[in-house]
Amino acid sequence: MLKINLQSIFYIILLCSTFVWSDTIRGTTILNWPFVNRLANGQYEGFCIDLLNDLAPLMGIAYTLKPVDDGQYGGWISHNGSINGMIGEVMRGDVDFAIGDITVLTTRARFVDFTLPFMEFGLSALVRKEFVSDGRIRSFKDLSEQTELKYGVKKVGANLPLFHNSPVVAKMYSFMDTHPSVFVSGEREGVEKVKREKYAFIAESPFVEYVVQRDCSLAAIDDRRKNFQFEYAIAVPLNSPLKNRFSKAIRQLKRNGRLQELKDKYWKSDKCIALEVDSVLARPPNRRSDDKGTDTEVIFNRNDKLREQHQRNKDRQSENVRFPHDEVDENDIELLKPRPERGNRRRPVNRRDPNYSTSIHSLSNLLMIISILAAIYLF
């Protein structure tokens, strides 16, 4: 009887350990404020982190998160023949999902599945306010027909050529293709060029909106004809059941207004002053003093090393980089300057906090050890 009872306990423990283990999923991300930032104390914060913390309880999961090893968004074949970036890590099964400002592209959809989008956006042009205050330049069409302002995009990662069949875009594309000086290496250089030259930087509208909210010397020119429509979504392995689970939870957050609340939290600002570029791209000064980052299992723990790898990748590409005519990607996102360190704060652990996943792993390992010992004793 004792042996039977012990056998029952053994099977229960084994079942529980399997259940607990399968309830934790692994994720990868990339540092690009205000979507994701990592503090010096190892915590994460940002729009995507809050989103993930809202999705986790709706899905009944815990998660771990790490920065992508090569600092890339990914979706193209690297020099060694493998798929790079977050897309590659998801495709190979190194992680279960990737989250960040990942644009849904057909080139990426060959390797991963995308969930329901959590943000839809277009392209905008960032300019100094003095060039639009008289109303002469109010659209991309106006921008393409004037000569006072030069305009450009990132030389790697620009989405503009995807729409070069549009007459307006074709005209803008032709101008940029014959004026290589209008290309910049990343968002930071684009903002600097806008502030010191007669220049309009065309970028994804969430980035432009974020900068304009914080620097009142700058303005946005929107694409009024909606030539450009993009989506950010979570990447999961092909045919993964996580796609439907994530999508269902995202749909719920859309319906109850939570997604808009999160966007307002990170994009809207009540302070608008003429700022240096580093201040514009830093964490917003009006964040609540009691806001806390998210503790996660950190596998790759130094931004400097990630930055060095990112620069090496850029150097390898620089000899052959041209503004592409057909297939494009956004691999060349500039890593932002590290944010000011904030002290550690004690807070209760709960299922909405991914630090809970560390406890989950520990409990799972303990239960597995007990199961093995019980098996040795019984059999």
C-alpha positions as a printed NumPy array, in Angstrom:
array([[  0.   ,   0.   ,   0.   ],
       [  2.834,   2.366,   0.88 ],
       [  4.503,   1.621,  -2.443],
       [  1.273,   2.306,  -4.318],
       [  0.824,   5.607,  -2.519],
       [  4.405,   6.598,  -3.257],
       [  3.916,   5.671,  -6.895],
       [  0.836,   7.897,  -7.025],
       [  2.77 ,  10.768,  -5.49 ],
       [  5.572,  10.218,  -7.994],
       [  3.246,  10.465, -10.979],
       [  1.528,  13.551,  -9.555],
       [  4.884,  15.28 ,  -9.049],
       [  6.   ,  14.343, -12.548],
       [  2.751,  15.664, -14.027],
       [  2.999,  18.921, -12.081],
       [  6.629,  19.497, -13.084],
       [  5.767,  18.966, -16.749],
       [  2.821,  21.364, -16.506],
       [  4.828,  24.041, -14.722],
       [  7.682,  23.793, -17.204],
       [  5.441,  24.07 , -20.245],
       [  3.766,  27.172, -18.789],
       [  6.875,  29.327, -19.317],
       [  7.823,  30.591, -22.77 ],
       [ 11.097,  32.159, -23.91 ],
       [ 11.279,  35.463, -25.731],
       [ 13.788,  37.736, -27.428],
       [ 13.675,  41.488, -27.977],
       [ 15.713,  44.441, -29.202],
       [ 16.462,  47.708, -27.413],
       [ 14.705,  50.64 , -29.063],
       [ 12.957,  53.173, -26.843],
       [ 10.043,  53.661, -26.229],
       [  9.289,  50.056, -27.178],
       [ 11.948,  48.343, -25.066],
       [ 14.733,  49.591, -22.821],
       [ 16.99 ,  47.757, -20.423],
       [ 18.206,  49.42 , -17.252],
       [ 21.624,  48.889, -15.696],
       [ 20.053,  46.779, -12.949],
       [ 18.823,  44.212, -15.488],
       [ 15.2  ,  45.299, -15.58 ],
       [ 13.27 ,  45.953, -18.767],
       [ 10.716,  48.674, -19.369],
       [  8.794,  50.168, -22.264],
       [  5.63 ,  49.842, -24.308],
       [  6.28 ,  46.239, -25.353],
       [  7.143,  45.175, -21.818],
       [  3.88 ,  46.564, -20.457],
       [  2.072,  44.91 , -23.364],
       [  3.702,  41.57 , -22.609],
       [  2.817,  41.868, -18.933],
       [ -0.825,  42.432, -19.908],
       [ -0.832,  39.532, -22.369],
       [  0.757,  36.981, -20.02 ],
       [ -2.141,  36.619, -17.53 ],
       [ -4.695,  36.571, -20.358],
       [ -2.787,  33.683, -21.941],
       [ -2.053,  31.932, -18.646],
       [  1.701,  31.937, -19.198],
       [  4.892,  33.249, -17.663],
       [  7.873,  34.241, -19.784],
       [ 11.583,  34.938, -19.86 ],
       [ 13.155,  37.589, -22.061],
       [ 16.618,  38.257, -23.45 ],
       [ 18.125,  40.736, -25.934],
       [ 18.69 ,  39.341, -29.421],
       [ 22.268,  38.095, -29.693],
       [ 23.294,  39.943, -32.866],
       [ 21.38 ,  43.181, -32.27 ],
       [ 19.314,  42.772, -35.453],
       [ 15.627,  42.585, -36.3  ],
       [ 16.361,  39.99 , -38.948],
       [ 14.667,  38.211, -41.793],
       [ 17.509,  38.097, -44.296],
       [ 20.322,  35.609, -44.901],
       [ 23.585,  36.593, -43.2  ],
       [ 27.131,  36.027, -44.481],
       [ 27.289,  32.532, -42.945],
       [ 24.049,  31.411, -44.595],
       [ 21.799,  31.584, -41.531],
       [ 18.781,  33.794, -40.938],
       [ 19.821,  36.68 , -38.736],
       [ 18.295,  38.622, -35.871],
       [ 15.181,  37.959, -33.848],
       [ 13.489,  36.344, -36.845],
       [ 16.306,  33.794, -37.084],
       [ 16.192,  32.999, -33.367],
       [ 12.454,  32.355, -33.564],
       [ 12.759,  30.281, -36.747],
       [ 15.495,  28.048, -35.266],
       [ 13.532,  27.494, -32.075],
       [ 16.082,  29.251, -29.87 ],
       [ 13.131,  31.214, -28.463],
       [  9.351,  30.901, -28.581],
       [  8.563,  34.484, -29.598],
       [ 10.081,  37.853, -30.5  ],
       [  8.6  ,  41.175, -29.442],
       [  9.513,  44.763, -30.252],
       [  8.941,  47.221, -33.079],
       [  9.063,  44.354, -35.59 ],
       [  7.471,  45.316, -38.9  ],
       [  5.393,  42.626, -40.603],
       [  7.026,  41.984, -43.995],
       [  6.454,  39.238, -46.551],
       [ 10.174,  38.5  , -46.544],
       [  9.965,  37.706, -42.84 ],
       [  6.726,  35.75 , -43.138],
       [  8.662,  33.063, -45.023],
       [ 10.428,  32.163, -41.788],
       [  7.975,  32.966, -38.969],
       [  4.309,  33.583, -38.289],
       [  3.039,  36.945, -37.067],
       [  0.28 ,  37.516, -34.557],
       [ -2.536,  40.009, -34.853],
       [ -0.78 ,  43.413, -35.028],
       [ -0.608,  45.445, -31.834],
       [  0.15 ,  48.697, -33.678],
       [ -0.626,  49.998, -37.174],
       [  1.228,  52.957, -38.629],
       [  2.544,  54.721, -41.702],
       [  5.508,  56.922, -42.54 ],
       [  6.007,  60.573, -41.605],
       [  8.636,  63.205, -42.32 ],
       [ 10.35 ,  64.954, -39.414],
       [ 11.181,  68.622, -40.114],
       [ 11.888,  71.833, -38.269],
       [  8.652,  73.65 , -37.577],
       [  9.784,  76.788, -39.41 ],
       [  9.52 ,  74.965, -42.749],
       [  5.862,  74.004, -42.334],
       [  4.463,  76.917, -40.323],
       [  3.353,  78.816, -43.449],
       [  1.381,  75.807, -44.732],
       [  3.337,  75.381, -47.974],
       [  4.46 ,  71.851, -47.101],
       [  1.653,  69.768, -45.64 ],
       [  2.003,  66.401, -47.375],
       [  4.475,  64.08 , -49.064],
       [  3.247,  65.437, -52.403],
       [  4.138,  68.979, -51.311],
       [  7.503,  67.727, -50.075],
       [  8.257,  66.053, -53.415],
       [  7.419,  69.217, -55.398],
       [  9.597,  71.704, -53.495],
       [ 13.369,  72.246, -53.64 ],
       [ 14.158,  74.121, -50.419],
       [ 14.198,  71.027, -48.232],
       [ 16.148,  67.895, -49.016],
       [ 14.648,  64.681, -47.672],
       [ 15.955,  61.205, -46.998],
       [ 15.694,  57.939, -45.1  ],
       [ 17.965,  55.361, -43.494],
       [ 20.161,  53.818, -46.172],
       [ 19.441,  50.368, -44.747],
       [ 15.998,  49.45 , -43.545],
       [ 13.915,  52.057, -45.345],
       [ 10.364,  51.016, -46.16 ],
       [  9.833,  53.669, -48.825],
       [ 10.807,  51.571, -51.897],
       [  8.016,  49.118, -51.151],
       [  5.655,  51.731, -52.575],
       [  7.671,  53.123, -55.48 ],
       [  4.751,  52.422, -57.852],
       [  3.028,  55.493, -56.402],
       [  3.834,  58.568, -58.568],
       [  4.652,  60.686, -55.514],
       [  6.842,  58.016, -53.96 ],
       [  8.524,  57.284, -57.297],
       [  9.467,  60.953, -57.573],
       [ 10.823,  61.037, -54.019],
       [ 12.674,  57.792, -54.563],
       [ 14.288,  59.113, -57.743],
       [ 15.478,  62.23 , -55.907],
       [ 17.015,  60.23 , -53.067],
       [ 18.61 ,  57.687, -55.383],
       [ 20.489,  60.491, -57.165],
       [ 21.441,  62.351, -53.961],
       [ 23.294,  59.842, -51.73 ],
       [ 24.032,  62.504, -49.108],
       [ 20.385,  62.415, -47.973],
       [ 20.738,  58.909, -46.518],
       [ 21.513,  58.484, -42.819],
       [ 22.722,  55.504, -40.81 ],
       [ 19.949,  55.586, -38.22 ],
       [ 17.28 ,  57.529, -36.356],
       [ 19.733,  59.474, -34.213],
       [ 21.654,  60.786, -37.202],
       [ 18.362,  61.582, -38.922],
       [ 17.195,  63.799, -36.056],
       [ 20.582,  65.522, -35.863],
       [ 20.482,  66.242, -39.593],
       [ 16.978,  67.731, -39.292],
       [ 18.071,  70.051, -36.488],
       [ 21.17 ,  71.407, -38.227],
       [ 20.257,  71.359, -41.947],
       [ 17.389,  72.073, -44.323],
       [ 16.371,  68.454, -44.246],
       [ 13.322,  66.245, -43.705],
       [ 13.881,  62.779, -42.244],
       [ 11.316,  60.199, -43.394],
       [ 10.776,  57.466, -40.81 ],
       [  8.12 ,  55.28 , -39.255],
       [  5.387,  57.464, -37.816],
       [  5.598,  56.145, -34.21 ],
       [  9.203,  57.356, -34.033],
       [  8.408,  60.746, -35.596],
       [  5.401,  61.196, -33.324],
       [  7.495,  60.398, -30.253],
       [ 10.15 ,  62.987, -31.157],
       [  7.642,  65.733, -32.054],
       [  5.853,  65.268, -28.717],
       [  9.096,  66.116, -26.92 ],
       [ 10.737,  68.774, -29.087],
       [  8.507,  71.721, -29.931],
       [ 10.988,  73.   , -32.527],
       [ 10.112,  70.021, -34.742],
       [  6.987,  69.044, -36.69 ],
       [  5.674,  66.062, -38.641],
       [  4.557,  65.895, -42.265],
       [  2.127,  63.015, -42.577],
       [  1.373,  60.836, -45.563],
       [ -2.167,  62.076, -46.154],
       [ -2.817,  59.705, -49.054],
       [ -1.958,  56.708, -46.877],
       [  0.575,  55.351, -49.358],
       [  2.352,  53.618, -46.513],
       [  0.634,  51.19 , -44.162],
       [  2.625,  48.967, -41.823],
       [  2.056,  46.838, -38.744],
       [  4.031,  45.82 , -35.677],
       [  3.344,  42.297, -34.43 ],
       [  4.84 ,  39.506, -32.338],
       [  6.806,  36.856, -34.25 ],
       [  6.343,  33.165, -33.383],
       [  7.515,  29.939, -35.08 ],
       [  5.623,  28.776, -38.157],
       [  2.432,  26.899, -37.223],
       [  2.951,  27.611, -33.518],
       [ -0.206,  27.524, -31.347],
       [  1.157,  30.667, -29.692],
       [  0.027,  32.674, -32.724],
       [ -3.66 ,  32.225, -31.932],
       [ -3.118,  32.562, -28.173],
       [ -1.252,  35.851, -28.563],
       [ -3.729,  37.121, -31.173],
       [ -6.737,  36.379, -28.997],
       [ -5.206,  38.273, -26.066],
       [ -4.154,  41.206, -28.283],
       [ -7.684,  41.42 , -29.681],
       [ -9.036,  41.634, -26.136],
       [ -6.645,  44.489, -25.271],
       [ -7.71 ,  46.325, -28.427],
       [-11.383,  46.005, -27.584],
       [-11.074,  47.212, -24.009],
       [ -8.887,  50.197, -24.95 ],
       [ -5.786,  48.996, -23.139],
       [ -3.546,  49.211, -26.232],
       [ -4.418,  52.883, -26.673],
       [ -3.76 ,  53.511, -22.977],
       [ -0.275,  52.053, -23.331],
       [  0.468,  54.127, -26.429],
       [ -0.677,  57.295, -24.667],
       [  1.51 ,  56.428, -21.674],
       [  4.703,  56.229, -23.717],
       [  4.061,  58.649, -26.588],
       [  2.178,  61.59 , -25.124],
       [  4.183,  64.172, -23.234],
       [  3.168,  67.269, -21.324],
       [  6.613,  68.817, -21.79 ],
       [  7.614,  70.314, -25.131],
       [ 10.923,  72.164, -25.27 ],
       [ 13.727,  72.536, -27.809],
       [ 16.02 ,  69.701, -26.795],
       [ 19.359,  68.179, -27.68 ],
       [ 19.024,  64.928, -29.617],
       [ 20.117,  62.781, -26.662],
       [ 17.37 ,  64.31 , -24.537],
       [ 14.738,  63.812, -27.232],
       [ 15.544,  60.115, -27.565],
       [ 15.921,  59.423, -23.855],
       [ 13.267,  58.06 , -21.525],
       [ 10.479,  60.627, -21.087],
       [ 11.068,  63.039, -18.193],
       [  7.431,  62.88 , -17.109],
       [  7.436,  59.183, -16.18 ],
       [  5.99 ,  58.587, -12.714],
       [  8.605,  58.234, -10.01 ],
       [  7.065,  54.958,  -8.875],
       [  7.189,  53.311, -12.339],
       [  9.194,  50.111, -12.148],
       [ 10.928,  48.094, -14.785],
       [ 10.413,  44.397, -15.311],
       [ 12.736,  41.759, -13.914],
       [ 13.565,  39.046, -16.425],
       [ 15.98 ,  36.177, -16.887],
       [ 18.932,  37.906, -18.539],
       [ 21.095,  35.756, -20.809],
       [ 22.969,  38.488, -22.696],
       [ 23.761,  41.152, -20.17 ],
       [ 25.898,  43.94 , -21.645],
       [ 24.662,  46.611, -24.023],
       [ 28.269,  47.467, -24.955],
       [ 28.954,  44.001, -26.353],
       [ 25.682,  44.076, -28.274],
       [ 26.555,  47.501, -29.639],
       [ 29.987,  46.304, -30.806],
       [ 28.475,  43.328, -32.619],
       [ 25.89 ,  45.615, -34.221],
       [ 28.641,  47.928, -35.483],
       [ 30.621,  45.003, -36.918],
       [ 27.524,  43.886, -38.814],
       [ 27.073,  47.408, -40.198],
       [ 30.738,  47.573, -41.25 ],
       [ 30.452,  44.274, -43.108],
       [ 27.423,  45.578, -44.979],
       [ 28.707,  49.084, -45.723],
       [ 30.743,  48.196, -48.827],
       [ 27.729,  46.777, -50.642],
       [ 24.889,  48.814, -49.15 ],
       [ 22.722,  50.775, -51.55 ],
       [ 19.2  ,  51.951, -51.308],
       [ 17.412,  48.713, -52.366],
       [ 14.95 ,  48.692, -55.245],
       [ 12.83 ,  45.676, -54.356],
       [ 13.381,  43.843, -51.079],
       [ 13.996,  45.86 , -47.948],
       [ 14.333,  45.326, -44.22 ],
       [ 14.867,  47.41 , -41.082],
       [ 17.936,  45.708, -39.653],
       [ 19.9  ,  48.896, -39.115],
       [ 18.006,  50.294, -36.137],
       [ 20.281,  52.567, -34.116],
       [ 20.68 ,  51.436, -30.523],
       [ 19.736,  54.265, -28.23 ],
       [ 21.934,  55.756, -25.576],
       [ 21.717,  53.878, -22.234],
       [ 19.107,  55.408, -19.957],
       [ 19.867,  56.744, -16.472],
       [ 20.151,  54.019, -13.879],
       [ 17.416,  53.784, -11.306],
       [ 17.688,  52.051,  -7.985],
       [ 16.283,  48.625,  -7.297],
       [ 12.909,  48.591,  -5.615],
       [ 11.253,  45.751,  -3.809],
       [  7.933,  44.648,  -5.216],
       [  5.759,  41.583,  -4.786],
       [  6.203,  38.731,  -7.252],
       [  3.118,  37.764,  -9.192],
       [  2.189,  35.969, -12.412],
       [  2.07 ,  39.232, -14.342],
       [  5.735,  39.853, -13.535],
       [  8.158,  37.804, -15.648],
       [ 10.405,  37.522, -12.592],
       [  7.791,  34.971, -11.626],
       [  9.186,  32.81 , -14.417],
       [ 12.479,  32.451, -12.559],
       [ 10.589,  30.99 ,  -9.601],
       [  8.693,  28.768, -12.017],
       [ 11.93 ,  27.357, -13.382],
       [ 13.314,  26.766,  -9.882],
       [ 10.134,  25.004,  -8.78 ],
       [ 10.137,  22.899, -11.932],
       [ 13.73 ,  21.814, -11.383],
       [ 13.019,  20.951,  -7.754],
       [  9.998,  18.853,  -8.684],
       [ 11.983,  17.061, -11.369],
       [ 14.745,  16.172,  -8.893],
       [ 12.185,  14.855,  -6.414],
       [ 10.605,  12.803,  -9.201],
       [ 13.945,  11.236, -10.128],
       [ 14.732,  10.377,  -6.511],
       [ 11.279,   8.872,  -6.081],
       [ 11.755,   6.795,  -9.225],
       [ 15.086,   5.47 ,  -7.969],
       [ 13.504,   4.534,  -4.639],
       [ 10.47 ,   2.827,  -6.168],
       [ 11.952,   1.09 ,  -9.166]])
